[in-house]
Amino acid sequence: MSTTILGPDGKSRCRWCAAAPEFLACHDTEWGFPVSNDHRLFEKLSPESFKRPGC
């Protein structure tokens, strides 16, 4: 099984963003970009640390 999907615009994206249309914008603007600001990095990592393993 592939871990990516093709979106309606033909772009390849992570499978999780297929769960809801609003996730496409989040995927395209938030994820996969380097973060150089310590505060911004903390903002991005904090929600991830509370996810259950396997989610």
C-alpha positions, 0 to 999 in steps of 0.5 A: 500500500502506498503512503501517498495519494494523488489529490484532486489537483494531481499533486502527490500528498501524504495519505492522512490528508485525504480524511478531509478536504481542509487537510489539503491546505494544511499539508501544502502549507504546514508540513514538509517545510524546514523550521528555523525558529525555536518557538515555531518548532515547539508549536509544530512538535507539541501536538505530535507528542500527544498522538497515540502510537500508530496514529 
